Amino acid sequence: MPRKTYAILNMAILSLGFCLFSSCEKETGNEPEPKIIRDTVKVTDTLDIDRPINLKASKGIYGTKISVSWTPMPLAQKYELYKFNDASSKYVLLKELVDTAFDDFTIDNSLTKVFYKVRTYNNPGSYSRFSDADFGYTSGLNYYKDLSFGSEGSGASQFSFPMHVEVDGQGNIYVSDENANRVLKFDKTGKFLEKFYSGYGARAIAFFSNGNYIATQTQFSYVQLFNSSKQLINEWGSYGSGDSNFGNVEELTIDDDQNIWIVDGINHRIKKYDQNGNLLLKFGKRGTADGDFDAPFGICYFKNKIYVSDTRNSRIEVFDKTGKYLKTWDTKNSYYAIKAKGDYLYVATSGYIIKTDENGDVQEKIGQGQFQSLVGIAIGPEDEIIACDVYARKIIIFRKG
């Protein structure tokens, strides 16, 4: 045998012998899961139940949580979910549960891999080996896109021009489709329930604290009030520029006295009415000075003040309940619908939603890059954001988590 061949063979035999008496591992380069993560869980079982399969952890889908799930296993009564702990370099028990899914909100750093394993664990005498590991990570945002529904058309769950949206106390969603002259009602999952209202050029609606509601349109009686059984109680308004007239109706809001504040975009002003249709207050004219408007759209009652989006002037103006001008937010952007919940305002721009405090300090931008043209928004009972993407003919719902 040539000397060179003999030397190579001898080295191979020595290497094989070394691996037989040591813990050789195949080099894998930049493997995201280091060796210590794989080896910290003892692989043992009682041989009477199978280990879970298809463990999946969400990767950047959610803002502040990782959702972990796996396939249910035969004979399993409950499971133990383990999470890798960086401080101890070991997997530690995170949760014992009977379900096959778990949302982990205990995430320290966004965009950082977190590893999980799970095993079937009925009792100390009946448990399985561990599943394969999987990792997840969060986006770091507080809101994530949960679902969307709608398409172009005139059928149920279809829209032609959805400009306004509202929710009731149960989380049902009401979408005003002005080109189709109707308001459609959906449950909080987007399931179509009924055609709730028919009105020419149907616009914004809102609910009073007693369950009655207001609906608006752009022909005939512009404002209509109904009880909770959909019986018409009162109506008023016709086309024009007088006290009981409207050029059109955009958004509206109801204050703590249950009075109605309506944006008349064409006449560039705000009108306040009681539920009998009596005009209590009006203010605004076309212009650029403080208190003037150029095509106002959104309005919201928040912490004893009225906030109005002045679209063409790219600003939000703030007034007290007497209509006195207080201050302006210069936005350098066209803002549309404004809604409030808790200590925050939510404002629609054409491309995203801003969450802001009463001083206009932006806390978060929500849904960036996910809209064609955003106009109307509503805030649900669980702080979910329901948004109208007008030209996509879709409703998009964002949830916290």
C-alpha positions in Angstrom: 0.0 0.0 0.0 1.4 3.4 -0.9 2.6 5.4 2.1 0.3 8.4 1.3 -2.8 6.2 1.1 -1.8 4.4 4.3 -1.5 7.7 6.1 -4.9 8.9 5.0 -6.5 5.6 6.0 -4.8 5.7 9.4 -6.1 9.3 10.0 -9.7 8.2 9.2 -9.5 5.3 11.6 -8.2 7.5 14.4 -11.0 10.0 13.7 -13.6 7.3 13.8 -12.3 6.0 17.0 -12.4 9.4 18.5 -16.0 9.9 17.6 -16.9 6.5 19.0 -15.6 7.5 22.4 -16.7 11.2 22.4 -19.7 13.3 21.5 -19.0 14.3 17.9 -21.5 16.7 16.4 -21.8 17.6 12.7 -20.9 21.2 12.1 -23.9 23.1 10.8 -22.5 26.6 10.4 -24.9 29.4 11.6 -27.6 27.1 13.0 -30.1 29.3 14.9 -30.6 26.8 17.7 -27.3 26.1 19.5 -26.4 22.7 20.8 -27.2 23.5 24.5 -30.8 24.2 23.6 -31.2 20.7 22.0 -29.6 18.9 24.9 -31.2 20.4 27.9 -34.3 18.2 27.8 -33.9 14.5 28.7 -35.3 12.3 26.0 -37.3 9.7 28.0 -40.9 8.4 28.2 -43.1 5.7 29.6 -43.7 4.2 26.2 -47.5 4.3 26.5 -48.3 7.7 24.8 -46.8 9.3 21.8 -45.0 12.6 21.7 -46.7 15.7 20.2 -46.0 16.6 16.6 -46.1 19.7 14.3 -45.1 22.1 17.0 -45.3 25.6 15.5 -44.4 29.0 17.0 -45.5 32.2 15.3 -42.8 34.3 13.7 -43.4 38.0 13.7 -47.2 37.7 13.0 -48.2 39.2 16.4 -47.0 42.3 18.1 -46.2 41.4 21.7 -47.0 37.7 21.8 -45.8 34.4 20.4 -48.6 31.8 19.6 -47.5 28.2 20.0 -49.6 25.2 18.8 -49.3 21.5 18.0 -51.3 18.5 16.8 -53.6 16.8 19.4 -52.3 13.4 20.3 -54.3 10.2 21.0 -54.7 9.3 24.7 -53.3 12.7 25.7 -55.1 14.3 28.7 -52.8 17.2 29.1 -49.5 18.7 28.0 -46.4 20.4 29.3 -45.0 23.3 27.3 -41.3 24.2 27.9 -39.5 27.4 27.0 -35.8 27.9 26.7 -34.4 30.2 29.4 -31.3 32.1 28.3 -30.1 32.8 31.9 -30.0 29.2 32.9 -29.4 27.8 29.4 -32.1 25.2 30.0 -35.7 24.5 28.9 -38.0 25.3 31.8 -41.7 24.5 32.3 -43.8 27.3 31.0 -47.3 26.0 31.2 -49.3 22.8 32.0 -52.5 22.8 29.9 -55.1 20.7 28.3 -55.3 22.7 25.1 -53.0 22.4 22.1 -52.3 26.1 21.8 -50.9 28.8 24.0 -50.2 32.5 23.7 -47.0 33.6 25.3 -47.0 37.2 26.3 -43.8 37.0 28.5 -41.5 38.1 25.7 -38.6 40.4 26.7 -37.3 41.4 23.3 -38.9 41.8 19.9 -37.4 40.2 16.8 -35.5 37.7 19.0 -35.9 33.9 18.6 -37.6 32.1 21.5 -37.5 28.3 21.5 -40.2 25.9 22.7 -40.8 22.2 23.2 -43.8 20.3 24.3 -44.6 16.8 25.6 -47.7 14.8 26.5 -47.9 14.6 30.3 -50.9 12.8 31.8 -49.3 12.1 35.2 -45.9 11.2 36.6 -46.4 7.6 35.4 -47.6 8.5 31.9 -45.7 10.9 29.8 -44.1 11.1 26.3 -40.8 12.2 24.8 -40.5 15.8 23.8 -41.5 17.2 20.4 -39.1 18.7 18.1 -38.2 22.3 19.0 -39.4 25.4 17.1 -38.8 29.0 17.6 -40.9 32.1 17.4 -40.5 35.9 17.7 -42.6 39.0 18.0 -42.7 42.1 15.8 -42.6 44.5 18.7 -45.8 46.3 17.6 -48.8 46.4 19.9 -51.3 45.7 17.1 -51.4 43.0 14.5 -53.7 42.4 11.5 -56.1 39.8 12.7 -58.5 39.4 9.8 -60.1 41.1 6.8 -63.3 40.6 4.9 -65.1 42.0 1.9 -64.7 42.3 -1.9 -66.1 44.4 -4.7 -69.7 43.9 -5.5 -73.3 44.2 -4.4 -73.8 40.9 -2.5 -73.6 40.2 1.2 -70.1 40.9 2.4 -69.4 42.9 -0.7 -68.9 46.7 -1.0 -68.9 49.4 -3.6 -67.6 52.4 -1.6 -67.3 51.7 2.2 -66.5 55.0 3.8 -67.8 54.8 7.3 -67.8 52.1 10.0 -69.1 51.8 13.6 -69.4 49.1 16.3 -72.0 48.5 19.0 -71.5 47.4 22.6 -71.4 43.8 21.6 -68.7 44.3 19.0 -71.0 44.0 16.0 -69.6 45.9 13.0 -71.7 48.3 10.8 -70.3 49.3 7.4 -71.8 52.2 5.5 -71.6 51.6 1.7 -72.7 54.8 0.2 -72.7 53.8 -3.4 -74.9 50.8 -2.6 -77.2 52.9 -0.4 -77.0 50.6 2.6 -75.4 49.8 5.9 -74.4 46.1 6.4 -74.1 44.5 9.8 -71.4 41.9 10.6 -70.4 40.1 13.8 -67.0 40.6 15.3 -65.5 37.8 13.2 -66.7 39.4 10.0 -69.7 37.1 9.5 -72.5 38.8 7.6 -75.7 39.2 9.7 -78.1 41.5 7.9 -78.7 44.7 5.8 -79.2 47.0 8.8 -80.2 50.3 7.1 -81.2 51.5 3.7 -80.6 55.1 2.8 -79.6 57.1 -0.3 -75.8 57.6 -0.1 -75.7 56.1 3.4 -73.2 57.8 5.6 -72.1 57.6 9.2 -74.1 56.0 12.0 -73.7 56.0 15.8 -75.3 54.5 18.9 -76.7 56.2 21.9 -76.2 54.9 25.4 -79.8 53.5 25.5 -79.4 51.4 22.4 -81.1 53.9 20.0 -79.1 54.9 17.0 -78.7 57.6 14.4 -78.3 57.0 10.7 -77.4 59.6 8.0 -77.8 59.8 4.3 -77.4 62.4 1.5 -81.0 62.8 0.2 -84.4 63.4 1.7 -84.1 63.5 5.6 -80.4 63.7 6.1 -80.6 62.6 9.8 -82.8 59.8 11.1 -83.2 58.5 14.7 -84.3 55.0 15.4 -85.0 53.0 18.6 -83.4 49.7 19.3 -86.2 47.9 17.4 -85.4 49.9 14.2 -88.6 52.1 14.5 -88.1 55.6 13.2 -88.4 58.1 16.1 -87.4 61.4 14.5 -85.8 62.8 11.3 -84.7 66.2 9.9 -82.5 67.9 7.4 -82.6 68.7 3.7 -80.1 70.0 1.2 -79.0 73.6 1.6 -77.0 75.9 3.9 -79.5 76.8 6.6 -79.7 75.7 10.2 -81.7 72.5 9.2 -79.8 72.0 5.9 -76.7 70.1 4.9 -74.5 70.1 2.0 -73.6 66.6 2.9 -72.9 64.5 6.0 -69.5 63.1 6.8 -68.7 61.7 10.3 -70.6 62.4 13.5 -70.2 61.9 17.2 -72.3 61.8 20.4 -71.2 63.6 23.5 -71.8 62.7 27.2 -75.1 64.6 27.1 -76.2 62.4 24.2 -76.3 65.4 21.9 -75.3 64.9 18.2 -72.4 66.6 16.5 -72.4 66.4 12.7 -69.7 67.3 10.1 -71.1 69.1 7.1 -68.1 68.9 4.8 -69.5 70.8 1.8 -70.6 73.7 4.0 -67.3 73.5 6.0 -68.9 73.6 9.4 -70.0 71.6 12.5 -73.6 71.5 13.8 -74.8 70.3 17.2 -78.3 69.0 17.7 -80.4 67.4 20.4 -82.3 64.2 19.7 -85.4 66.3 18.8 -83.6 67.9 15.9 -83.2 71.3 17.6 -80.0 73.1 16.5 -78.0 73.9 19.7 -74.8 75.2 18.1 -73.0 75.7 14.8 -69.5 76.9 14.0 -67.0 77.0 11.2 -66.6 78.5 7.7 -64.3 77.8 4.8 -60.8 79.2 5.3 -57.4 78.6 6.8 -57.5 80.7 10.0 -57.9 79.2 13.4 -61.4 77.7 13.7 -61.9 77.6 9.9 -62.2 74.5 7.8 -61.6 73.3 4.3 -63.5 70.0 3.8 -63.7 68.8 7.4 -64.4 65.0 7.7 -63.8 63.4 11.1 -65.2 64.4 14.5 -64.8 62.9 17.9 -65.9 63.9 21.4 -63.1 63.1 23.8 -62.4 64.3 27.4 -65.0 67.2 27.2 -63.5 68.5 23.9 -64.4 68.2 20.2 -61.7 67.1 17.8 -62.2 67.8 14.0 -60.0 66.6 11.1 -59.6 69.5 8.6 -58.5 67.4 5.6 -57.4 70.0 3.0 -55.7 72.1 5.6 -53.9 69.0 6.9 -54.6 69.6 10.5 -56.8 68.6 13.5 -58.6 71.4 15.3 -59.7 71.2 18.9 -62.8 73.0 20.4 -64.6 73.1 23.7 -68.3 72.1 24.0 -69.4 75.7 23.3 -67.5 75.7 19.9 -64.7 77.8 21.1 -61.5 77.2 19.3 -58.7 75.9 21.6 -55.7 74.6 19.5 -54.5 73.0 16.3 -52.4 70.0 15.5 -50.5 70.5 12.3 -50.2 67.1 10.8 -48.7 67.6 7.4 -51.1 64.9 6.3 -54.8 64.5 5.5 -56.5 62.9 8.4 -60.0 61.5 8.2 -62.1 59.6 10.8 -61.3 60.1 14.5 -62.4 57.8 17.3 -61.6 57.6 21.0 -61.2 54.9 23.6 -59.9 55.2 27.1 -57.1 57.7 27.2 -56.3 57.7 23.5 -57.5 59.0 20.1 -57.2 56.9 17.0 -57.0 58.8 13.7 -57.2 57.5 10.1 -54.7 58.8 7.6 -54.8 57.4 4.0 -52.1 54.9 4.7 -52.2 54.0 8.4 -53.8 54.7 11.8 -52.2 56.7 14.5 -52.8 56.2 18.2 -52.3 59.5 20.0 -52.9 61.1 23.3 -55.0 64.3 23.7 -52.0 66.5 23.0 -51.3 64.9 19.6 -48.2 63.0 20.7 -48.2 59.9 18.5 -47.9 56.6 20.5 -48.0 54.2 17.6 -48.6 53.9 13.9 -50.8 51.0 13.1 -51.2 49.1 9.8 -48.5 50.8 7.8 -48.2 49.4 4.3 -51.5 47.5 4.6 -54.0 49.9 3.0 -54.8 51.2 -0.4 -56.9 54.1 0.9 -58.0 54.2 4.6 -60.8 56.6 5.6 -63.2 55.2 8.2 -62.3 53.5 11.5 -64.1 52.3 14.7 -62.8 51.0 18.0 -64.3 47.8 19.4 -65.0 46.8 23.0 -61.7 45.0 23.3 -59.7 47.9 21.7 -59.7 46.3 18.3 -59.5 48.7 15.4 -61.9 48.2 12.5 -60.8 50.0 9.4 -62.4 50.7 6.0 -60.0 50.3 3.0 -62.2 52.1 0.5 -60.6 51.1 -2.8 -59.7 47.6 -1.8 -63.4 47.2 -0.7 -62.3 45.5 2.5 -62.7 45.8 6.2 -59.5 45.1 8.1 -59.4 44.4 11.9 -56.3 44.9 14.0 -56.1 43.5 17.5 -53.8 44.0 20.4 -51.3 41.3 21.3 
